[in-house]
């Protein structure tokens, strides 16, 4: 098929050359008939040579046209006419000047046109290469990068391609049937060495000419795609390594912060426990009953706080390791709230605490143990930020498809410096940590993780005229949806 196209091109050039020669001959006869001299007739033939060179983009046709024009000039316009003989030396010089001028003009014109076509082709190549390179800039993820290269080959080359990367069992292609087909392989290289191959298949879906060899221009485009693919994969690998390093450093930072916070916050309750225990052991008989009871209450409160601290640390560890597994069942809301209140009742002391629950029995799908932990953290947070005679309210109500739980207090409210990061881990303020006057700043972060794992939301807001409100929601129909999904599976 390539030889047929070339034959058509040659025949077309010959036809254009002959047509221009005939047109030039006719024009020269017409000019001569008007009484114009041979010098003007020579210019007509010279124009014919230039047109031939320009239209065929080949100086060979211009030279042929020059020789043919010279012979026609000699035959028609020099004495003796209608012969190839020349009787005048002036005519000989005129014809020689014409031949030299025609050949030089044709060659120069042909070179200029070739340079123009070369510049235009280089501009097209540069534009294609720019589009190839820019196409990889905004692509991330290994698969997306590889598919971008395959799409570029099909867009700019008109061929299908298959990419095979070292370490990947399956090759990448637009369709599975392309894998294993013959083609030309190009090595994909990164800074670490070869990482795979890109095979340009022999088929041409857009040109429909299987087996056509790859041209130099196509070769440059394919090499550019392969080069950009290697650079993009190298960049993605570097980005992944940097992200892994960042995550490792972040985990180490959090681990160090956790250890420092635990060591610092364990010191106070352990010191209190040690002091109260030693005092009871050494002075038990001499202490009045009221004093012994107070020491026992203090010890109990410190133990409750330590248990809560350990629970929060364990829950945060599970969250960090993505091991927070929900075991949802339909729980009675009253029972969950009562368990949380019983856990913190000793810490309430003389604070005014009220709970408002729905009049009817309400059940919701939840992990009861984790939701109890959320309520305990919010109630302990309210206790730590309030003083004697302060008011703490816990209310539960249904709002459409959600269960809304609110813990409100009349304490000092939310510090403005931590309002935007209140639910982050280890958030501290000048007065202490975010979720208490003692604590390691994990309580609210754990609440957020548990509530969002249930499909709910949590927020903090001001409690007008004074204090803070923490509100979280739980979907009432989550369990039913999960059961439907599992039955469909």
C-alpha positions in Angstrom: 0.0 0.0 0.0 2.9 2.3 0.7 4.3 1.7 -2.9 0.9 2.5 -4.4 0.7 5.8 -2.5 4.2 6.7 -3.7 3.3 5.9 -7.3 0.3 8.1 -7.1 2.4 10.9 -5.7 5.0 10.6 -8.6 2.2 10.5 -11.3 0.6 13.6 -9.7 3.9 15.5 -9.8 4.4 14.5 -13.5 0.9 15.7 -14.4 1.4 19.1 -12.6 4.8 19.6 -14.4 3.3 18.8 -17.8 0.3 21.0 -17.1 2.5 24.0 -16.1 4.7 23.4 -19.2 1.7 23.4 -21.5 0.3 26.5 -19.8 3.7 28.2 -20.1 4.0 27.3 -23.8 0.5 28.7 -24.6 1.2 31.9 -22.6 4.5 32.4 -24.4 2.9 32.0 -27.9 0.2 34.5 -26.9 2.8 37.0 -25.6 4.8 36.6 -28.8 1.7 37.1 -30.9 1.1 40.4 -29.1 4.5 41.6 -30.5 6.4 41.4 -27.2 10.1 40.6 -27.4 11.9 37.4 -26.5 13.1 38.8 -23.2 9.5 38.9 -21.9 8.9 35.4 -23.3 11.9 34.2 -21.3 10.3 35.6 -18.1 7.1 33.6 -18.8 9.2 30.4 -19.0 11.1 31.4 -15.9 7.8 31.8 -14.0 6.8 28.4 -15.2 10.0 26.9 -13.7 9.3 28.6 -10.4 5.7 27.4 -10.3 6.8 23.9 -11.1 9.3 23.9 -8.2 6.8 25.3 -5.7 3.9 23.0 -6.6 6.0 19.8 -6.6 8.3 20.8 -3.6 11.2 19.2 -5.6 13.9 21.0 -7.5 14.3 18.0 -9.9 11.0 18.8 -11.5 12.3 22.4 -11.8 15.4 21.4 -13.6 13.4 19.2 -16.0 11.1 22.1 -16.6 14.1 24.4 -17.2 15.6 22.1 -19.9 12.2 21.5 -21.6 11.6 25.3 -21.6 15.1 26.0 -23.1 14.4 23.6 -25.9 10.9 25.1 -26.5 12.4 28.6 -26.5 15.0 27.5 -29.0 12.5 25.8 -31.2 9.8 28.5 -31.3 11.5 31.8 -30.7 15.1 31.7 -32.0 16.3 31.9 -35.6 16.0 29.7 -37.6 12.6 29.0 -36.1 11.1 25.5 -35.7 14.6 24.0 -35.5 17.0 23.3 -32.6 19.7 25.3 -34.4 20.8 28.7 -33.2 22.3 31.2 -35.6 22.8 34.2 -33.4 25.3 34.4 -30.6 23.0 36.7 -28.7 20.4 34.0 -28.6 22.9 31.5 -27.3 23.9 33.8 -24.5 20.2 34.6 -23.7 19.3 30.9 -23.6 22.3 30.1 -21.4 21.4 32.8 -19.0 17.9 31.5 -18.9 19.0 28.0 -18.2 21.3 29.0 -15.4 18.8 31.4 -13.9 16.0 28.9 -14.1 18.0 26.1 -12.5 19.4 28.4 -9.7 16.0 29.9 -9.0 14.3 26.5 -8.9 16.9 25.0 -6.6 16.8 28.1 -4.2 13.0 28.1 -4.3 12.9 24.3 -3.6 15.4 24.7 -0.6 13.4 27.6 0.8 10.2 25.6 0.6 11.8 22.6 2.2 13.1 24.8 5.0 9.6 26.2 5.5 8.1 22.7 5.5 10.8 21.6 7.9 10.1 24.5 10.2 6.4 23.8 10.1 7.0 20.1 10.8 9.3 21.0 13.7 6.7 23.4 15.1 4.0 20.6 14.9 6.4 18.2 16.6 7.2 20.7 19.3 3.5 21.3 19.9 2.8 17.6 20.1 5.7 17.0 22.4 4.5 19.9 24.6 1.0 18.4 24.8 2.5 15.0 25.6 4.6 16.4 28.4 1.8 18.6 29.8 -0.6 15.7 29.8 1.5 13.9 32.5 1.9 16.9 34.8 -1.5 16.7 36.5 -1.8 12.9 36.6 -1.1 11.0 39.8 -1.4 7.3 40.8 0.6 4.7 38.9 -2.3 3.3 36.9 -3.6 6.7 35.8 0.0 7.6 34.6 0.3 4.4 32.6 -3.2 4.9 31.0 -2.3 8.5 30.2 0.7 7.2 28.2 -1.4 4.6 26.3 -4.0 7.3 25.5 -1.2 9.6 24.2 0.2 6.9 21.9 -3.3 6.4 20.4 -4.0 10.2 20.2 -0.7 11.3 18.6 0.5 8.2 16.9 -2.7 6.4 16.0 -1.7 3.1 17.3 -2.7 0.8 20.2 -0.1 0.1 22.9 0.5 -2.1 25.9 2.6 -1.2 29.0 4.2 -3.9 31.1 5.9 -2.9 34.4 8.3 -4.9 36.4 6.5 -6.3 39.5 3.0 -5.9 38.0 1.6 -9.3 36.9 -0.9 -8.0 34.4 0.0 -5.6 31.5 -1.9 -2.3 31.1 -3.9 -1.8 27.9 -7.2 -0.2 26.7 -8.5 -3.7 26.1 -7.3 -7.2 27.2 -7.1 -8.6 23.7 -4.2 -6.2 22.9 -1.9 -8.0 25.3 0.4 -10.4 23.5 0.0 -8.9 20.1 3.2 -8.2 18.1 4.7 -4.8 18.0 7.8 -2.8 18.7 9.1 -2.6 22.3 10.5 0.5 24.0 12.2 0.3 27.4 10.8 2.5 30.2 13.5 3.8 32.4 13.6 5.7 35.7 16.4 7.0 37.7 16.9 3.5 39.2 17.1 1.8 35.8 14.6 -0.1 33.6 11.2 -0.5 35.1 9.2 -1.9 32.2 8.4 -1.8 28.5 5.9 0.0 26.2 4.9 -2.0 23.1 3.5 -0.1 20.2 1.4 -2.6 18.3 1.5 -3.1 14.5 -2.1 -2.2 14.1 -3.2 1.3 13.3 -6.8 1.9 14.4 -7.1 5.4 12.9 -5.2 4.8 9.7 -6.3 1.2 9.1 -2.9 0.2 7.6 -1.5 -2.7 9.6 2.2 -3.3 9.4 3.1 0.2 8.3 6.6 1.0 9.6 7.0 3.8 12.2 8.2 7.1 10.7 10.9 9.3 12.2 8.3 11.7 13.5 6.3 8.9 15.1 9.5 7.5 16.6 10.2 10.9 18.2 6.7 11.1 19.7 6.9 7.5 21.0 10.3 8.1 22.6 8.9 11.3 24.2 5.9 9.4 25.6 8.2 6.7 27.0 10.5 9.3 28.5 7.6 11.2 30.1 6.2 7.9 31.4 9.4 7.0 33.1 9.8 10.5 34.6 6.1 10.5 35.9 6.5 7.0 37.4 9.7 8.1 39.0 8.0 11.2 40.4 5.1 9.1 41.7 7.5 6.7 43.4 9.3 9.6 45.0 6.1 11.1 46.1 5.0 7.8 47.7 8.3 7.5 49.5 8.0 11.0 50.8 4.5 10.4 52.0 5.5 7.2 53.7 8.4 9.0 55.4 6.0 11.7 56.5 3.6 9.2 57.9 6.3 7.4 59.8 7.6 10.7 61.2 4.0 11.7 62.1 3.5 8.4 63.9 6.7 8.8 65.8 5.8 12.3 66.7 2.4 11.2 68.0 3.9 8.3 69.8 6.4 10.6 71.5 3.7 13.1 72.4 1.5 10.3 73.7 4.3 8.9 75.9 5.2 12.4 77.3 1.5 13.2 78.0 0.8 9.8 79.6 3.9 10.1 81.8 3.0 13.6 82.8 -0.7 13.0 83.5 -0.2 9.7 85.3 2.1 11.4 87.8 -0.6 13.4 89.5 -3.2 10.6 90.1 -0.5 8.1 91.1 0.9 10.6 93.5 -2.6 11.2 95.0 -3.2 7.5 95.2 0.1 6.9 96.9 -0.4 9.7 99.4 -4.0 8.7 100.2 -3.1 5.1 100.5 -0.1 5.8 102.8 -2.1 8.1 104.9 -4.9 5.5 105.4 -2.3 2.7 106.1 -0.3 4.8 108.6 -3.0 6.8 110.3 -6.1 4.6 109.9 -6.9 4.2 113.6 -6.4 7.9 114.4 -8.4 9.3 111.5 -12.0 10.0 112.0 -14.6 8.2 109.9 -15.4 11.2 107.8 -11.7 11.7 106.9 -11.3 8.0 106.1 -14.4 8.2 103.9 -13.1 11.2 102.1 -9.7 9.5 101.4 -11.6 6.5 100.1 -13.7 8.7 97.8 -10.6 10.4 96.5 -8.9 7.1 95.8 -12.0 5.9 94.0 -12.1 9.1 91.8 -8.5 8.8 90.9 -8.9 5.1 89.9 -12.0 6.0 87.8 -9.9 8.7 86.0 -7.1 6.2 85.4 -9.4 3.7 84.0 -10.9 6.3 81.7 -7.4 7.4 80.6 -6.4 3.8 79.8 -9.6 3.3 77.8 -9.0 6.4 75.8 -5.4 5.4 75.1 -6.5 1.9 73.9 -9.3 3.3 71.8 -6.9 5.9 70.1 -4.4 3.1 69.5 -7.1 1.1 67.7 -8.1 4.1 65.7 -4.5 4.9 64.6 -4.1 1.3 63.5 -7.4 1.2 61.7 -8.6 -1.6 64.1 -11.7 0.2 65.4 -14.3 -2.5 64.7 -17.9 -1.7 65.2 -20.2 -4.4 66.6 -23.6 -2.8 66.0 -26.8 -4.0 67.6 -30.1 -2.4 68.4 -29.4 -0.8 71.8 -32.0 0.9 74.0 -30.9 4.5 74.3 -32.0 4.7 78.0 -29.7 1.8 79.0 -26.7 3.3 77.2 -27.2 6.7 78.8 -27.8 5.2 82.3 -24.5 3.2 82.0 -22.5 6.3 81.2 -24.1 8.4 84.0 -23.4 5.6 86.5 -19.7 5.7 85.5 -19.3 9.4 86.2 -21.9 9.8 89.0 -19.1 10.0 91.7 -17.4 12.8 89.8 -20.6 15.0 89.7 -20.3 16.0 93.4 -22.5 19.1 94.0 -23.0 20.0 90.3 -26.6 20.1 89.2 -27.1 17.4 86.7 -30.2 16.6 84.7 -31.0 14.1 81.9 -33.9 14.5 79.4 -34.7 11.2 77.6 -37.5 10.4 75.1 -40.8 9.4 76.8 -41.1 6.3 74.7 -38.5 3.6 74.4 -36.1 4.4 71.6 -33.6 1.9 70.1 -30.8 2.7 67.7 -28.2 0.6 65.9 -24.8 1.2 67.6 -21.8 -0.3 69.3 -23.1 0.2 72.8 -19.7 0.0 74.5 -18.2 2.7 72.2 -21.1 5.1 72.5 -20.9 4.8 76.3 -17.3 5.8 76.0 -18.4 8.9 73.9 -20.9 9.9 76.6 -18.4 9.3 79.4 -15.8 11.5 77.6 -18.3 14.3 77.0 -19.6 14.2 80.6 -16.1 14.1 82.1 -15.2 17.0 79.8 -18.1 19.0 81.2 -17.2 18.1 84.7 -13.6 19.2 84.3 -14.6 22.5 82.8 -17.2 23.4 85.5 -17.1 24.3 89.1 -19.4 23.6 92.1 -23.0 24.6 91.6 -22.6 24.5 87.8 -25.3 22.9 85.7 -24.8 20.0 83.3 -27.6 18.8 81.1 -27.7 15.6 78.9 -30.6 15.4 76.4 -31.6 12.8 73.8 -34.2 13.3 71.1 -35.1 12.0 67.7 -34.7 14.4 64.7 -35.9 12.7 61.5 -33.7 9.8 60.6 -31.2 10.6 63.4 -30.8 10.4 67.1 -29.4 13.6 68.5 -27.5 13.6 71.9 -26.5 16.8 73.5 -24.2 17.4 76.6 -24.4 21.1 77.7 -22.7 22.9 80.7 -22.5 26.3 82.2 -18.7 26.4 82.5 -16.2 28.7 81.0 -17.1 27.7 77.4 -14.8 26.9 74.5 -11.4 28.7 74.4 -11.2 30.7 71.1 -7.6 29.6 70.5 -8.7 25.9 70.1 -12.1 26.3 68.6 -11.1 25.2 65.1 -8.9 22.3 66.3 -11.0 21.2 69.2 -11.4 17.6 68.0 -7.8 17.1 67.1 -5.4 15.0 69.2 -3.2 16.5 71.8 -4.7 20.0 71.5 -3.5 22.1 74.4 -4.3 25.6 75.7 -2.6 27.8 78.3 -5.0 26.6 80.9 -4.5 22.9 80.2 -5.5 20.4 77.6 -8.5 20.6 75.3 -10.7 18.1 77.0 -10.0 18.7 80.6 -7.9 20.2 83.3 -6.2 16.8 83.5 -5.9 14.7 80.5 -3.9 14.1 77.3 -6.2 15.7 74.8 -7.6 12.4 73.4 -11.2 12.4 74.6 -12.8 14.6 72.0 -10.7 13.1 69.2 -11.9 9.7 70.2 -15.5 10.9 70.3 -15.3 12.2 66.8 -13.7 9.0 65.4 -16.4 6.8 67.0 -19.3 9.0 66.0 -18.1 9.3 62.4 -17.5 5.5 62.2 -21.2 5.1 63.1 -22.1 7.4 60.2 -22.9 10.4 62.4 -21.5 13.9 63.1 -20.3 15.8 66.1 -20.0 19.5 66.7 -19.2 22.0 69.5 -21.0 25.2 70.0 -21.7 27.9 72.6 -24.3 27.4 75.3 -26.1 30.7 75.6 -25.7 32.6 77.8 -22.7 30.7 79.2 -20.9 27.4 78.7 -20.5 24.9 75.9 -22.7 22.4 74.1 -21.4 19.2 72.4 -23.9 17.6 70.1 -23.5 14.4 68.1 -25.9 12.5 65.9 -26.4 8.8 65.1 -28.4 7.4 62.2 -31.5 5.4 63.3 -31.6 3.3 60.2 -28.0 2.2 59.8 -28.5 -1.3 61.1 -31.4 -1.9 58.8 -29.4 -0.7 55.8 -26.5 -2.9 56.8 -28.8 -5.9 57.1 -30.3 -5.2 53.7 -26.8 -4.9 52.1 -25.6 -8.1 53.7 -28.7 -9.9 52.5 -28.2 -8.6 48.9 -24.6 -9.8 49.0 
